[in-house]
Amino acid sequence: MGQRPALEIAYIDLIDACHLKCPTCVRGTRTIENSSRKMGLDQFRLILSKLKDEGYPAIGLYSWTEPFLNRTLQDYVSEINNYGLRCLLSSTLSLRHIDNLEETLLAGVDHMIVSMSGMDQETYQINHTSGHLEYVLSNLRRAAGIIHSRGLRTHLVMRFISFPHNVHHVVLAEAFARDLGIHFEVIRGHSDPLTQTYTDQFCEDKIANPPPDWPELHGKTCNLMFDQIALDCDGNVYTCCGVPTHPSLQLGKYLDLGEHEILLRRYTHRFCRSCPNPRREATQLDKSRLAIALCLPGGFAAPTEC
């Protein structure tokens, strides 16, 4: 067997909803509508098996949803551990009751991110609209307590999303994380929740009218295309984790597509090829994978190259 690619993570939305209405998120603006759909455990096991065979070492149970709205989240975390894969979660923790928080952590979460954007309710709700800061801080205290008292391996991170309107709260947030004995990080927020530029129409226009294809990328590749994969709760795969789960960006059913076919559909997708996401230098393995993909029906390679 040839060398396997150094893949990073597969993102899977087990459900199809988030309760918050963040103006900087396509789910929050309901560009992606909420529904009651949920991935069954049998389908999840099949997907995990295929992901493991393809070399994905880690599973993130989030993309455009709030994982703790899934009342049986712990069962899916357990399955990830049964397959010997790493489990990652990202949550707002902005829920009054999370009955399965301890069960989920005990099931074997390796890394959990808690995102927030303010240390008082007035500031927090600007970006995390409809959220409640008191729930977040209470659940953070509880999660940290469970991890410390149970001696769990979970790497708990408080992630502060920084915007011009809340940057003065970074010091307060860092002090809170330090007092809990958990990790802290700051990331720059995309768009601006005060102007709500990430509206339905903004997203739809971008999808419907992508810019013209860039010229040849001169040996560059995108890690979102080559090293990661994103699935919705129906098992559909999309161009990458950075795009909404719109039909126009759907590549097909993950279980029905080979890994090279998925790469071909990504590489030849007009939206993907014109995306301005930073590229990295292509490795020999990248080039080898792409050469195989381009020899599939619908690929660009000439018959003499295959």
C-alpha positions as CSV (number, residue, x, y, z in Angstrom):
1,M,0.0,0.0,0.0
2,G,1.3,3.5,-0.8
3,Q,1.9,6.3,1.6
4,R,-1.2,7.8,3.2
5,P,-1.9,11.5,3.2
6,A,-1.4,13.5,6.4
7,L,-5.1,14.2,6.9
8,E,-6.2,16.4,9.8
9,I,-9.9,16.2,10.6
10,A,-13.4,15.3,9.5
11,Y,-16.2,17.6,10.6
12,I,-19.6,16.0,11.1
13,D,-22.9,17.8,12.0
14,L,-24.9,15.1,13.8
15,I,-28.0,17.3,13.9
16,D,-29.2,20.3,11.9
17,A,-29.8,23.1,14.3
18,C,-28.3,25.8,16.4
19,H,-30.4,27.8,18.9
20,L,-28.4,31.1,18.6
21,K,-28.8,33.8,16.0
22,C,-25.3,35.1,15.6
23,P,-25.2,37.7,12.7
24,T,-21.8,36.6,11.6
25,C,-22.8,33.0,11.1
26,V,-24.8,31.6,8.2
27,R,-26.7,29.3,10.6
28,G,-27.3,32.3,12.9
29,T,-28.8,34.3,10.1
30,R,-30.8,31.2,9.1
31,T,-29.2,31.2,5.7
32,I,-29.1,27.5,6.7
33,E,-32.5,26.8,8.2
34,N,-32.8,24.7,11.3
35,S,-34.5,21.4,11.1
36,S,-35.1,18.3,13.3
37,R,-32.9,16.0,11.2
38,K,-30.3,13.8,13.0
39,M,-27.8,11.3,11.9
40,G,-28.5,7.8,13.1
41,L,-25.8,5.8,14.9
42,D,-25.7,3.0,12.3
43,Q,-24.9,5.5,9.5
44,F,-22.4,7.2,11.8
45,R,-20.6,4.0,12.3
46,L,-20.3,3.4,8.6
47,I,-19.0,6.9,8.1
48,L,-16.5,6.5,10.9
49,S,-15.2,3.2,9.4
50,K,-14.7,4.8,6.0
51,L,-13.1,7.9,7.5
52,K,-10.7,5.7,9.4
53,D,-9.8,3.7,6.3
54,E,-9.1,6.9,4.4
55,G,-6.7,8.1,7.1
56,Y,-8.6,10.7,9.1
57,P,-7.3,10.7,12.7
58,A,-9.8,13.1,14.3
59,I,-13.5,13.7,14.2
60,G,-15.0,17.1,15.0
61,L,-18.7,16.8,15.9
62,Y,-19.5,20.3,14.8
63,S,-19.5,22.6,11.8
64,W,-22.7,24.7,11.5
65,T,-24.5,23.3,14.6
66,E,-24.5,23.3,18.4
67,P,-23.5,19.7,19.3
68,F,-25.1,19.8,22.8
69,L,-28.6,20.1,21.3
70,N,-28.0,16.4,20.6
71,R,-29.4,14.7,23.7
72,T,-27.5,11.5,22.9
73,L,-24.2,13.1,22.0
74,Q,-22.3,10.9,24.4
75,D,-23.2,7.8,22.3
76,Y,-21.5,9.3,19.3
77,V,-18.4,10.3,21.3
78,S,-18.2,6.7,22.5
79,E,-18.3,5.4,19.0
80,I,-15.4,7.7,17.9
81,N,-13.3,6.3,20.8
82,N,-14.3,2.7,19.8
83,Y,-12.7,3.4,16.4
84,G,-9.6,4.7,18.0
85,L,-10.0,8.2,16.7
86,R,-9.7,11.6,18.5
87,C,-12.9,13.5,19.3
88,L,-13.3,17.2,19.2
89,L,-16.2,19.4,20.1
90,S,-16.9,23.1,19.7
91,S,-19.9,24.6,21.6
92,T,-21.2,27.9,22.9
93,L,-22.4,26.2,26.1
94,S,-25.1,28.9,26.0
95,L,-27.8,26.4,27.2
96,R,-29.6,26.5,30.6
97,H,-29.4,22.8,31.1
98,I,-27.0,20.4,29.5
99,D,-28.1,17.1,31.1
100,N,-25.5,15.0,29.2
101,L,-22.5,17.3,29.7
102,E,-20.7,15.0,32.2
103,E,-21.7,11.8,30.3
104,T,-20.3,13.3,27.1
105,L,-17.0,14.3,28.7
106,L,-16.7,10.9,30.3
107,A,-17.3,9.2,27.0
108,G,-13.9,10.6,25.8
109,V,-13.7,14.1,24.4
110,D,-10.1,15.0,23.6
111,H,-10.5,18.6,22.8
112,M,-13.4,21.0,23.5
113,I,-13.6,24.6,22.4
114,V,-16.1,27.0,24.1
115,S,-16.6,30.1,22.0
116,M,-17.7,33.4,23.5
117,S,-17.6,37.1,22.6
118,G,-18.0,39.2,25.8
119,M,-17.9,39.2,29.5
120,D,-21.1,41.0,30.2
121,Q,-24.5,40.2,28.7
122,E,-24.8,43.5,26.8
123,T,-21.6,42.8,24.9
124,Y,-21.9,39.1,24.6
125,Q,-25.3,39.2,22.9
126,I,-24.1,41.5,20.1
127,N,-22.4,38.5,18.4
128,H,-23.9,35.6,20.3
129,T,-27.4,36.8,19.7
130,S,-30.1,35.1,21.8
131,G,-27.4,33.6,24.0
132,H,-27.1,34.0,27.8
133,L,-23.6,34.6,29.3
134,E,-24.6,33.4,32.7
135,Y,-25.3,29.9,31.2
136,V,-21.9,29.9,29.4
137,L,-19.9,30.8,32.5
138,S,-21.9,28.3,34.7
139,N,-21.4,25.5,32.2
140,L,-17.7,26.4,31.8
141,R,-17.3,26.1,35.6
142,R,-19.1,22.8,35.6
143,A,-17.1,21.4,32.6
144,A,-13.8,22.4,34.2
145,G,-14.8,20.9,37.5
146,I,-15.7,17.6,35.8
147,I,-12.5,17.4,33.9
148,H,-10.3,18.3,36.9
149,S,-12.2,16.1,39.5
150,R,-12.4,13.1,37.1
151,G,-8.8,13.4,35.9
152,L,-10.0,13.5,32.2
153,R,-7.8,14.0,29.3
154,T,-10.1,16.7,27.8
155,H,-8.2,19.8,26.6
156,L,-10.8,22.6,27.4
157,V,-10.3,25.9,25.6
158,M,-12.1,29.1,26.2
159,R,-12.0,30.8,22.8
160,F,-12.7,34.6,22.7
161,I,-13.9,35.9,19.3
162,S,-12.5,39.4,19.0
163,F,-14.3,42.3,17.3
164,P,-13.7,46.0,17.7
165,H,-16.6,46.4,20.0
166,N,-15.5,43.7,22.5
167,V,-11.7,43.8,22.5
168,H,-11.6,45.5,25.9
169,H,-13.1,42.3,27.4
170,V,-10.1,40.1,26.4
171,V,-8.3,40.7,29.7
172,L,-11.4,39.8,31.7
173,A,-12.0,36.6,29.7
174,E,-8.4,35.5,30.1
175,A,-8.5,36.1,33.8
176,F,-11.7,34.0,34.1
177,A,-10.1,31.1,32.1
178,R,-7.0,31.3,34.3
179,D,-9.0,31.1,37.5
180,L,-10.7,27.9,36.1
181,G,-7.3,26.4,35.1
182,I,-8.3,26.0,31.5
183,H,-6.7,27.2,28.3
184,F,-7.5,30.5,26.6
185,E,-7.1,31.8,23.1
186,V,-8.2,34.8,21.0
187,I,-9.3,34.6,17.4
188,R,-10.3,37.5,15.1
189,G,-13.9,37.4,14.2
190,H,-15.1,37.4,10.6
191,S,-17.5,40.1,9.4
192,D,-19.0,42.6,11.9
193,P,-22.0,41.8,14.1
194,L,-22.8,45.5,14.5
195,T,-23.4,45.9,10.7
196,Q,-24.5,42.3,10.1
197,T,-22.8,42.0,6.7
198,Y,-23.1,38.2,6.7
199,T,-26.8,38.3,5.7
200,D,-28.8,35.8,3.7
201,Q,-28.4,37.9,0.6
202,F,-24.7,38.3,1.0
203,C,-24.2,34.5,1.2
204,E,-26.6,33.7,-1.6
205,D,-25.0,36.3,-3.9
206,K,-21.5,34.9,-3.2
207,I,-22.6,31.4,-4.0
208,A,-24.6,32.3,-7.1
209,N,-21.9,34.6,-8.5
210,P,-18.5,33.4,-7.5
211,P,-15.5,35.3,-9.0
212,P,-13.9,33.9,-12.2
213,D,-11.5,31.0,-11.8
214,W,-8.1,32.0,-10.7
215,P,-5.2,31.3,-13.0
216,E,-3.1,28.2,-12.3
217,L,-2.1,28.0,-8.7
218,H,1.6,27.1,-9.4
219,G,2.0,24.1,-7.2
220,K,-0.3,25.4,-4.4
221,T,-3.0,23.5,-2.6
222,C,-5.6,24.3,0.0
223,N,-5.6,22.4,3.2
224,L,-9.4,22.7,3.5
225,M,-9.6,20.8,0.2
226,F,-6.8,18.2,0.7
227,D,-6.6,17.6,4.5
228,Q,-10.1,18.1,5.8
229,I,-13.7,17.0,5.0
230,A,-17.1,18.2,6.1
231,L,-20.4,16.3,6.3
232,D,-23.9,17.2,7.2
233,C,-26.3,15.1,9.3
234,D,-27.6,13.3,6.2
235,G,-24.1,12.2,5.3
236,N,-23.6,14.6,2.4
237,V,-20.1,15.9,1.8
238,Y,-19.4,19.5,0.8
239,T,-16.5,21.4,-0.8
240,C,-15.0,22.2,2.6
241,C,-15.9,23.1,6.2
242,G,-15.8,26.8,5.4
243,V,-18.9,27.0,3.2
244,P,-22.6,26.7,4.1
245,T,-24.4,23.4,3.5
246,H,-26.2,24.7,0.4
247,P,-27.2,22.3,-2.4
248,S,-25.0,24.1,-4.8
249,L,-21.9,23.2,-2.7
250,Q,-22.9,19.6,-2.1
251,L,-20.7,17.0,-3.7
252,G,-22.8,13.9,-3.0
253,K,-23.3,11.2,-0.4
254,Y,-20.0,10.5,1.4
255,L,-20.5,6.8,1.6
256,D,-21.1,6.6,-2.1
257,L,-18.0,8.4,-3.2
258,G,-14.4,7.3,-3.2
259,E,-11.8,9.6,-1.8
260,H,-10.3,10.4,-5.2
261,E,-13.8,11.2,-6.6
262,I,-14.4,13.6,-3.7
263,L,-11.1,15.3,-4.4
264,L,-11.9,15.6,-8.1
265,R,-15.3,17.1,-7.4
266,R,-13.7,19.6,-5.0
267,Y,-10.9,20.5,-7.4
268,T,-13.2,21.0,-10.3
269,H,-15.9,22.9,-8.4
270,R,-16.0,26.5,-9.7
271,F,-16.6,28.0,-6.2
272,C,-13.7,26.0,-4.7
273,R,-11.2,26.9,-7.4
274,S,-12.0,30.6,-7.1
275,C,-11.9,30.7,-3.3
276,P,-9.3,33.1,-1.8
277,N,-8.5,30.9,1.1
278,P,-4.7,30.9,1.6
279,R,-2.9,28.1,-0.2
280,R,0.1,26.0,0.9
281,E,2.9,24.4,-1.1
282,A,1.8,21.1,-2.6
283,T,3.7,18.1,-1.5
284,Q,4.6,15.2,-3.7
285,L,1.8,13.2,-2.0
286,D,-0.7,16.0,-2.8
287,K,0.4,15.9,-6.5
288,S,0.1,12.1,-6.6
289,R,-3.4,12.2,-5.1
290,L,-4.5,14.9,-7.6
291,A,-3.0,13.0,-10.5
292,I,-5.1,10.0,-9.6
293,A,-8.2,12.1,-9.2
294,L,-7.7,13.9,-12.6
295,C,-7.6,10.5,-14.4
296,L,-11.2,9.7,-13.2
297,P,-14.1,10.3,-15.7
298,G,-14.6,14.0,-15.8
299,G,-11.0,14.8,-14.8
300,F,-8.7,17.1,-16.7
301,A,-5.9,14.7,-17.5
302,A,-5.3,13.5,-21.0
303,P,-5.5,9.7,-21.6
304,T,-1.7,9.5,-22.1
305,E,-1.2,10.9,-18.6
306,C,-3.3,8.2,-16.9
